[in-house]
Amino acid sequence: MNKISEKRRVFITGGAGLIGREMTRKLLDVGHEVVCFDLGEQLASHWTFLSQLPEKGQISFEQGTLLDRVALQRHMTGCNVVIHLAAMLGVRRTEENRLGCLEVNVTGTDNVLNAAVFNRVSHIVIASSSEVYGEPSHNPITESAETKGKTVYSVSKMAAEELARGYTQLYPDLAHTVVRFFNTYGEGQIVQFVLARFVHAVLKGQNPVVFGDGQQTRGYCHVDDTTDGLMTILDNPVARNKVYNLGNSKEVFTLFDLAQKVIDTLAPDTGLEVEVLGTFNGTDRLPEREIHHRYCDSSLAKKELGFEASITIEDGIRRIAAQKKVHMDWPDRYGSK
C-alpha cells in the first residue's frame, strides 16, 4: 500500500472492534495518525493485537463510551477525519434492550457528530448496515433500494444515517459518507457471528448447526476487503455526502452451503455434516426477524471508488481457523464492531 500524500489525524470509534482494528492498522501503515477510541473492556480483549500497533506509527488509545460527549470532544481534538464504527450489536442484545440499542446507536451517533462539529472535523464516515434494507424486494441490492425498519437495530442505523445528513445540512463544512456493510467477517470476530461459529464448531470436531431451513442467502465480505473499501473513501472527494454498499457481490451462499464450505475447507473426509435445525427454538433468532435473501450490488463502489472485494470464502475460512484466540462473546453489553 502506497504512502498517502496528505497526512491526517483520524479518530476511530470502535477502534478495537473487528473492522476498527484492521482499519487502524492500515491507516498507520500508510502514515496517518490514529486515535483509537473504544470501551476499556474491548481494548483489553484485543490488547495482544493492539499493543503491537505503536511500532507502526503514531497512535493513542482512549477509553470511553459514545454516551460521554465530553470524552468524545476531548479525545477528538486535532482530528480532521472521523470513522464512526462503534455500535450496539447482536440479535438478542438489541432486541432485549431496545432503549439501550437506540441510546448507543442513535444518541451515541449524535454525540459523535456533535463532537466532530465542535472540533471542526472535515469528514466523517458513518458505519451503517445491510439491515436497513430489511427483506428486500429484489437482489442484489443497490443503494437506491427502499430502506425498511424491520428491527430496532435497523431503525437505529437508519436514524444514524439521517443524523449524518442532517448535520451536513446544518454544518456544510462537515461532509459525511455512509457505508452499508454486508456481512463483514474475519479473524477475531466473536462466535455469535455465523461464520466464526461454524469455524469454531468444525475445529472442535463438531457438526456446524444451521438455524431455520438453511436456505437463507447472504454475501460474505472479509474484513480485509471491507477496510480496503473504507480506505478508498478517505482520499476520494467523489465519496463526500454519498452512500455506498461495501460487500462482496461474488461470494454469495445459503447458510447450508456456507457451513458445508467450512467442512470442505477445514475438515474434509472427517464425517462431519451440516445439521439443519429447522426451527429457531433455543436460539436468539426470531422467525419474524429473520431475513431470507439479501446480498449487495457493489457496482457503485467499484465505479466511483475503484473498490471490488477479492478474498474468497475459502481463504477467509482459513484465516479465521489460523487465529490463535477465539472470542466467545462481547466484553460487555455495549460492545462495538
C-alpha positions in Angstrom: 0.0 0.0 0.0 1.4 3.4 -1.0 2.1 6.2 1.4 -0.5 8.9 1.4 0.1 12.4 0.0 -1.7 14.1 2.8 -1.2 13.0 6.4 -4.4 13.0 8.5 -5.3 12.5 12.2 -8.1 10.0 12.2 -10.5 9.4 15.1 -12.0 5.9 15.1 -14.9 4.9 17.4 -15.0 1.2 17.9 -11.3 1.1 17.1 -10.8 -2.2 18.9 -13.6 -4.0 17.0 -13.3 -6.3 14.0 -13.3 -3.5 11.4 -11.7 -0.9 13.7 -8.6 -3.0 14.4 -7.9 -3.7 10.7 -8.7 -0.1 9.7 -6.3 1.2 12.4 -3.5 -1.0 11.1 -4.0 0.1 7.5 -4.1 3.8 8.4 -0.9 3.6 10.3 0.8 1.6 7.5 0.3 4.5 5.1 1.3 7.2 7.5 -1.9 8.6 9.1 -2.1 9.3 12.8 -4.9 7.4 14.7 -6.9 7.9 17.8 -8.4 4.5 18.7 -11.5 5.1 20.9 -13.3 2.2 22.5 -14.5 0.7 25.7 -11.8 -0.3 28.1 -13.1 -3.9 28.1 -12.9 -4.0 24.3 -9.3 -2.6 24.2 -8.2 -5.1 26.9 -9.8 -8.0 25.0 -7.7 -7.3 21.9 -4.6 -5.8 23.5 -2.3 -8.5 22.1 -3.0 -7.2 18.6 -3.4 -3.5 19.6 -0.2 -3.3 21.6 1.9 -4.0 18.5 0.5 -1.1 16.6 2.6 1.8 18.1 5.6 0.4 16.3 3.8 1.1 13.0 3.1 4.8 13.7 1.6 7.4 15.9 -1.4 6.1 17.7 -3.2 6.8 21.0 -5.7 4.5 22.8 -8.6 6.3 24.5 -11.2 4.6 26.7 -14.7 5.9 26.7 -18.3 5.4 25.5 -20.4 7.0 22.9 -22.6 8.4 25.6 -19.9 10.7 27.0 -20.0 13.9 25.0 -17.1 15.4 26.9 -14.8 12.5 26.4 -15.6 12.4 22.7 -14.9 16.2 22.3 -11.7 16.0 24.3 -10.2 12.9 22.5 -11.2 14.1 19.1 -9.1 17.3 19.4 -6.9 17.8 16.4 -8.5 15.2 14.3 -9.8 16.1 10.8 -11.4 12.7 9.9 -13.7 10.5 12.0 -14.6 6.9 11.2 -17.6 6.0 13.3 -17.8 2.2 13.7 -18.9 1.7 17.3 -22.5 0.4 17.9 -24.5 -2.0 20.0 -24.7 -5.3 18.1 -26.3 -8.7 18.5 -29.8 -10.0 17.9 -30.6 -10.9 21.5 -28.8 -7.9 23.0 -30.5 -5.3 20.8 -34.0 -6.9 20.9 -33.9 -7.4 24.7 -32.5 -3.9 25.3 -34.3 -1.7 22.7 -33.8 1.5 24.6 -30.1 0.7 25.1 -29.7 0.0 21.4 -31.3 3.3 20.5 -29.3 5.2 23.1 -26.0 3.8 21.9 -26.6 3.8 18.1 -28.7 7.0 17.8 -27.8 9.2 20.7 -24.2 8.0 20.5 -24.0 8.9 16.8 -25.4 12.3 17.6 -22.7 12.8 20.2 -20.0 11.8 17.7 -21.3 14.2 15.1 -21.6 16.9 17.7 -18.0 16.4 18.8 -17.0 16.4 15.1 -18.6 19.9 14.6 -17.0 21.1 17.9 -13.6 20.1 16.6 -14.1 21.3 13.1 -13.7 17.9 11.5 -14.0 18.0 7.7 -15.2 14.4 7.0 -17.0 11.7 8.9 -17.6 8.1 7.7 -20.7 6.6 9.3 -21.0 2.8 9.5 -24.4 1.6 8.6 -25.6 -1.9 7.8 -27.4 -4.0 5.2 -30.0 -4.4 7.9 -31.5 -1.0 6.7 -32.8 -2.8 3.6 -34.9 -5.3 5.7 -36.2 -8.2 3.5 -35.5 -6.6 0.0 -37.9 -7.0 -2.8 -35.1 -8.0 -5.1 -31.4 -8.9 -5.1 -28.7 -7.9 -5.5 -29.5 -4.6 -3.6 -28.4 -1.2 -4.9 -28.1 1.9 -2.7 -31.3 3.2 -4.1 -33.4 0.3 -2.8 -36.1 1.1 -0.2 -34.9 1.1 3.4 -37.1 -0.7 6.0 -37.1 -0.7 9.8 -37.7 -4.4 10.4 -35.8 -4.4 13.7 -34.7 -2.0 16.4 -31.1 -2.3 15.2 -32.1 -1.4 11.6 -34.2 1.5 12.8 -31.2 2.8 14.8 -28.9 2.6 11.8 -31.5 4.4 9.6 -31.6 7.1 12.2 -27.8 7.3 12.3 -27.8 7.9 8.5 -30.4 10.6 8.8 -28.4 12.3 11.6 -25.3 12.4 9.3 -27.4 14.0 6.5 -28.9 16.5 9.0 -25.6 17.6 10.4 -24.1 18.1 6.9 -27.2 20.1 6.0 -26.8 22.3 9.1 -23.0 22.4 9.0 -21.9 22.1 5.4 -18.2 22.1 6.3 -18.7 18.6 7.8 -19.0 16.2 4.9 -20.2 12.6 5.5 -20.1 9.3 3.8 -22.5 6.5 4.8 -21.2 2.9 4.3 -23.6 0.0 4.5 -21.6 -3.2 5.4 -22.8 -6.6 4.2 -21.9 -9.5 6.4 -18.3 -8.5 7.2 -16.4 -11.4 8.8 -12.8 -12.1 9.8 -10.2 -13.0 12.4 -11.1 -12.2 16.0 -14.8 -12.0 15.4 -16.9 -13.4 18.2 -18.6 -16.7 17.7 -22.1 -15.2 17.9 -21.5 -14.4 14.2 -22.3 -17.2 11.9 -19.1 -17.9 10.1 -17.0 -17.7 13.2 -19.4 -20.1 14.9 -19.2 -22.6 12.1 -15.4 -22.5 12.0 -15.2 -22.8 15.8 -17.5 -25.9 15.7 -15.6 -27.6 13.0 -12.3 -27.1 14.6 -13.6 -28.7 17.7 -14.8 -31.7 15.6 -18.4 -30.8 15.9 -21.1 -30.6 13.2 -21.9 -26.9 12.3 -25.6 -26.2 13.2 -27.8 -24.1 10.9 -30.9 -22.4 12.3 -34.1 -22.3 10.3 -34.2 -24.2 7.0 -30.6 -23.3 6.0 -31.7 -21.6 2.7 -31.2 -18.0 4.0 -28.9 -16.3 1.4 -26.1 -13.8 2.2 -23.0 -12.4 0.6 -19.9 -12.5 2.8 -17.1 -9.9 2.8 -13.8 -10.4 4.6 -12.7 -7.5 6.8 -9.6 -7.0 4.7 -11.8 -6.2 1.7 -14.2 -4.1 3.8 -11.4 -1.9 5.1 -9.8 -1.6 1.7 -13.2 -0.1 0.7 -13.1 2.3 3.6 -9.5 3.4 2.6 -10.7 4.3 -0.9 -13.3 6.7 0.6 -10.8 8.8 2.7 -8.9 10.3 -0.2 -11.7 10.5 -2.8 -13.8 13.7 -2.9 -16.4 11.9 -5.0 -17.4 10.0 -1.9 -18.5 13.1 0.0 -22.2 13.0 1.1 -22.8 9.7 -0.6 -24.0 6.2 0.4 -22.1 3.1 -0.6 -22.7 -0.7 -0.2 -19.5 -2.3 0.9 -19.7 -6.1 0.4 -18.7 -9.0 -1.8 -21.1 -9.5 -4.7 -19.4 -12.7 -5.7 -19.2 -14.7 -2.5 -23.0 -15.4 -2.1 -24.1 -18.6 -0.3 -27.0 -20.2 1.6 -26.3 -20.8 5.2 -26.3 -24.6 4.5 -23.7 -24.1 1.7 -21.6 -21.8 3.9 -21.5 -24.5 6.7 -20.6 -27.1 4.1 -17.8 -24.8 2.8 -16.3 -24.7 6.3 -16.3 -28.5 6.5 -14.9 -29.0 3.0 -12.2 -26.4 3.7 -11.1 -27.4 7.2 -12.2 -31.0 7.8 -12.9 -32.9 4.6 -13.3 -36.7 4.9 -13.9 -36.5 8.6 -17.6 -37.4 8.6 -18.8 -34.1 9.8 -22.1 -33.0 8.4 -24.2 -29.9 8.4 -27.1 -30.1 10.9 -30.2 -28.1 9.9 -32.2 -27.3 13.0 -35.3 -26.5 11.0 -36.5 -24.0 13.6 -35.2 -21.1 15.7 -36.1 -22.8 19.0 -33.4 -22.3 21.6 -31.6 -19.6 19.6 -31.6 -15.8 19.7 -33.2 -15.7 16.2 -36.9 -15.0 15.7 -38.8 -16.1 12.6 -40.4 -12.7 12.2 -37.0 -11.0 12.4 -35.2 -13.4 10.0 -34.1 -12.1 6.6 -34.3 -14.8 3.9 -32.4 -13.5 1.0 -30.1 -10.4 1.0 -26.9 -9.6 -0.8 -25.4 -6.5 -2.3 -24.8 -4.8 -5.6 -21.4 -3.1 -5.0 -21.1 -1.7 -8.6 -21.3 1.9 -7.4 -18.3 1.5 -5.1 -16.5 -0.2 -8.0 -17.3 2.6 -10.4 -16.7 5.6 -8.2 -14.1 4.3 -5.7 -12.4 1.5 -7.6 -13.4 -0.9 -4.9 -14.0 -4.6 -5.5 -13.8 -7.4 -2.9 -11.4 -10.2 -3.9 -11.0 -12.6 -0.9 -12.7 -15.9 -1.4 -14.7 -17.6 1.3 -12.2 -20.5 1.4 -9.4 -18.1 2.1 -11.4 -16.3 4.7 -12.3 -19.5 6.4 -8.6 -20.5 6.6 -7.7 -17.1 8.0 -10.2 -17.5 10.8 -9.1 -21.0 11.5 -5.4 -19.8 11.8 -6.1 -17.4 14.6 -4.8 -18.4 18.0 -7.6 -16.9 20.2 -11.3 -17.5 20.0 -13.6 -14.7 21.3 -16.7 -16.2 22.7 -18.7 -13.0 23.5 -18.6 -9.3 23.7 -16.7 -7.8 26.6 -20.0 -6.3 27.9 -23.4 -5.3 26.7 -22.1 -2.2 24.9 -19.6 -4.0 22.7 -18.6 -2.4 19.4 -17.9 -3.7 15.9 
